[in-house]
Amino acid sequence: MSEVSLVSIVALLGWLILALGAYRSHQVNMSKTIRMALIWACIFTGLAFFFSLVM
């Protein structure tokens, strides 16, 4: 693992912590969070499946 990839991983973790903190500050309940995560996972999976059929 090179220094550049290590710095990128640390930066991405920092952005993830920042995004989670901002999301958490809105005090969204857990069931809504899980529902939104599943919806987004289905959207990305559906798009990936669609593009794998097309290409």
C-alpha positions as CSV (number, residue, x, y, z in Angstrom):
1,M,0.0,0.0,0.0
2,S,1.5,3.3,-1.1
3,E,1.4,6.6,0.8
4,V,-1.0,8.0,-1.7
5,S,-3.6,5.3,-1.2
6,L,-3.2,5.5,2.6
7,V,-3.9,9.3,2.5
8,S,-6.9,8.7,0.3
9,I,-8.3,6.1,2.7
10,V,-7.8,8.5,5.7
11,A,-9.5,11.3,3.7
12,L,-12.4,9.1,2.8
13,L,-12.9,8.1,6.4
14,G,-12.8,11.7,7.4
15,W,-15.5,12.6,4.9
16,L,-17.6,9.6,6.0
17,I,-17.4,10.8,9.7
18,L,-18.3,14.3,8.6
19,A,-21.3,13.0,6.6
20,L,-22.5,10.7,9.4
21,G,-22.2,13.6,11.9
22,A,-24.3,15.8,9.7
23,Y,-26.9,13.1,9.1
24,R,-27.0,12.3,12.8
25,S,-27.6,16.0,13.7
26,H,-31.0,15.8,12.0
27,Q,-32.0,13.1,14.5
28,V,-33.5,10.7,11.9
29,N,-34.8,7.5,13.6
30,M,-33.3,4.1,13.0
31,S,-36.2,2.6,11.0
32,K,-36.2,5.4,8.5
33,T,-32.4,5.2,8.2
34,I,-32.6,1.5,7.5
35,R,-35.4,2.0,5.0
36,M,-33.5,4.7,3.1
37,A,-30.4,2.5,3.0
38,L,-32.3,-0.4,1.6
39,I,-34.0,1.7,-1.0
40,W,-30.6,3.2,-2.1
41,A,-29.0,-0.3,-2.2
42,C,-31.9,-1.5,-4.4
43,I,-31.5,1.4,-6.7
44,F,-27.8,0.9,-7.1
45,T,-28.2,-2.9,-7.5
46,G,-30.9,-2.4,-10.1
47,L,-28.8,0.0,-12.1
48,A,-25.8,-2.3,-11.9
49,F,-27.9,-5.2,-13.1
50,F,-29.4,-3.1,-15.9
51,F,-26.0,-2.0,-17.1
52,S,-24.6,-5.5,-16.9
53,L,-27.4,-6.7,-19.2
54,V,-27.0,-3.8,-21.6
55,M,-23.2,-3.9,-22.0
